[in-house]
């Protein structure tokens, strides 16, 4: 059985519904932008249309990862399948980075050579595709953004950043379309927008890759300090020393720790009480929901 903090079951259901909507809206955006890219000959719209493919895959993988965690632990997966989320984030990061790098090169080449990607850009079709895309992405961001902060922290921080970046990307599309509508001779606007979109994608991939790497290498989670955790544990009555402390993340929502704790001479019942107070303190102060303490008597 999966161990969830109070309210996390409902939180995951709300996140699953939100991610399901994200997949559906991203599929609609892909169709709209692919159609618009074909008719407008816009490189920037083409970049964003292709970018929707890893978007859909990323949201689908995140949805599947969350569904996988509902199965709970087993003899084969003693922590459950929480780490599926990490592999989803890494795959998403690689796809987004690759998309940004390939189209960034194409955009830079087009911009420097003052050439066009596939002929003159039609700003009307560009705007007709970008406008509904902006609306759909704002709906997507609004649905997931209405989740309370603690729920969003469960599994959605990278997805929220992803969606916010998508809105910024749509802003670049609108800039290119309006510029070309007002100044038809400014063909560079579409290439510049494409280069900006590629830069956003590369920038967006960095935290995804970094976070996945840090989890897989069992780095102390960002925002947590072993020294601070040790001081807090020492403040619990009865604790005299803390050593061999390890803290790591199974995924972004599941932080674990182990430690050897020395206590003054006391009964086993009192020692178990100290361990319980330590677990409560770690969860309350640092969000560490799986803490294991080995009690040693001085």
N, C-alpha and C positions, 0 to 999 in steps of 0.2 A: 504494500500500500504506500502511495506517495505521501511524504510528510509535507504538509502545507501549513503556512501560518494562517491565522484566522482571516477569512475572506479571500484567500488566494484562489480557491476553487472557482468562485464566481468571477474573480479577476481574469483568470485564464479563459473562461468562456467568453467574456467580453472582448478579450484580445483576439481570440480565435474568430469571432464574428467580424471584428475590425479588419483582421488580416484577410479574411475571405472576401470582404468588400474591396480591399486593396487589390487583390488579384483580378477581380471582375472589372474594376474601373481601369486598371492598367491595361487590360486586354482591349477595352474600348478605346483607350487613348492610342494604343498601338495601331489599331485599324484607322482611326482618324488621321494620325500623323503620317502613316505610310501612304494613305491616299493623298494627303496634302503635299507630301514630299515629292510624289510622282508628278503631280500637276504643277507644283511651284518650281521645281528644279532647285530647291533650296538645300544647301549643304547642312546648315544648322538644323533644319527640320529633319533631315535624314539622320544626322547624329543622334538626335533625341528619339527618333522612332526606333533606331537600332538599340538605343539605351533602354528602351522599354522591355526588351527581351530578357536581359539580366534582372530588370526590375521584377517582372512577373515570376521569374525563376526564384529570385530572392524571397519574395513574399510567400510563394508556395512552399519553399523549403522551411521558412520560419514557421509557417502554419503547421507543416508536417512535424517539425521539431517539437513544437508545443504539444501536438497530439501524442507524440511519442512519449513525452514526460508523463502523460496521464496513465500510462500502463504501469507505472510504479517500478520498484526495484525487483530484481530476480537474482537467482544464483549466478547468472552470467553477467548481469548489469547491476551490481550491488548499489550503485548510486542512481539507478534508473537510467534514462536516456537523455538526461539534461545536456550532456556534452554535444548532442546533435546540434544544438543551437550554435555552438562554437564553430563546428565544421560548416554550418550554413553561412555564418558570418564570413569565414575565410573564403569560401567559394564565391560569395557575393563580392567580396573585396577584389578577388582576382579578375572576375568578369568585368567589374566596373573599371578597374585599372586598365585592363586590356582594351576596352572600348574607348576610354579616354586617350590612351597612347596612340592607337591606330588613327582615330579621327583627328587627334591633335596634330599629328604629322601631316595629314591631308589638308587640314585647315590652314596650317602654317605655310605649306607649299603653295596653296591657292592664293593666299594673301600676299605672299612675297612675289609671286609671278604675275599678280594682277589679272589672273585668269578666272574663269568661272568653273564651277564643279560640273554642271551638266547643261550649260546654256544660261541665258538670262533668267534671273529669278523673277517670278510673278508674285509681287507682295500681297495681292488680294488673296490668293490661295494660301499663302503663308499665314496671313492673319486669320483666315477662315478656319484653319486647323489649330492655330495657337490659342485663339480665344476660348473655344470649348475645352481645350486641354487644360487651360488655367482653371476654369470652373470645376472640372472634374477633380483636379489635384487639390484644390481648396476644400472640396467636399471630403476627400480622403483624409487630408490633414485635420480637418475639423472633427471628423468622427473619432479618430484616434486621439486627438488633442483634448477631447472632452473627458477622457479617462482621468481620474484623479492621479496626482503625482506618484504616490506610492505604487499604484497599479502599473503606471507606465514604466516605472523602474524595474518591474518584474522581468520584462523581456523585450521592451520596445524602444529603448533609447536610440539604438542605431537605426531602427526603422523610422523614427520621428525625424532624425537628422537627414535621412535619405529623402523623405517626403518634403522637408523644408528645402533641401537642395533642388528637388524637382521643380518646386515653385519658382526658385531663383532662375533655373534654366528656362522656364517658360517666359520669365521676364526678359531674358536675352532674345528669345524668339520674337516677342512683341516689339522689342527695340529695333530689331532688324527689319521687321515688316513695316513698321511705321516710318522708319528712316527711308526705306526704298519707295514707299508710297509717296512721300513728300519730295524726295530727291532720287528719282529713278537712276541717275548716273552714279550713285554711291554704291557700286557693286561690292565694295570692300566690306560693307556693313554685314552681309550674310556670312562672309568668311570670318570676320571678327567675332560675330556671335557664336559661330561654330567653335572657334578657338577658345572662347570663354567657357562654353559648355564642356569642352574637353578638359579644360583646366579644373572646372568644378568636379568633374568625375574623378580625375586623378586625386584631387584633394580629399574627396569623399571616401576614396578607397583606403587612405592611410590609416585612419582610426580603426576601421574594420579589420585590417590586417594586423595592426599593432595589438588590438584587444585579443584577437584570437591567438596570436603568438604568446602573449603574456599568460593567458590561461593554460595553454599547452605546456609552457615552460614552468608553470606553477609559481610565477612571480607573485609577491605580496600584492594583493589588489590595490589599485590606485585609491587614495583617500584613506587607506589604513596604514598605521605605523606600528611595527612590532614593539617599539619602545613605549608608545602610548598604551597599547593593549597590556603590556607588562605592568606599567604603573597602575592602571585601573584594576588589574587582578590583585596586585599587592594591597590595594585599599580595601579589599573584601576582608572582613573580620576573620581571624584565624589563619590567614595566609602569611607565611614568612618568607617564601622564596618561590620564584617562577623560573624554570629553565627548560631547555629543549622545546621552545615554543615554535610551532609552525602554523602558518595561515596561508590558505590558497583558495582559489575559486574553481569549482567544477564547471560553472557557467556564470553568466553575469548576475543571476539571481540566487545562486547557491554558494555561499562562502563558508568554508569549514576551517576548523583549527584543532590542534592537539597541543597539550602542554603537560609537563610534569610540575606538580604543585606541592611544595613542602608546607606542612602545617604543624602547629604545636601539638604536644601530646594530647590526644582526645580519643573518644570512642569511635567505632566504625560508623555508628549512626550520626554522630556529629560531623565526621569527615564527609559522609554522603550529603549532609546538609550544606557544607561548604561548597562542594562540587555543584549542587543545585543552584546556589546563589551565584556562583561563577558563570554558569550557563545563562541564567537570567540576565546577568549584567552584560555579558558579551552580546546577547541578542538585542537588549535594549540600547546599549551604547554604540554598537558597531554593526548591527544587522547580521551578526554571525549566527546562523540558525542551527548549525551542526558543530558543537564544541565538545571535545572529549578531554577529560582531565584525569591524569593518573596521580592519585593522592599518595604522598609520602610523608611519614611522620619524622620530624627532626630527631 
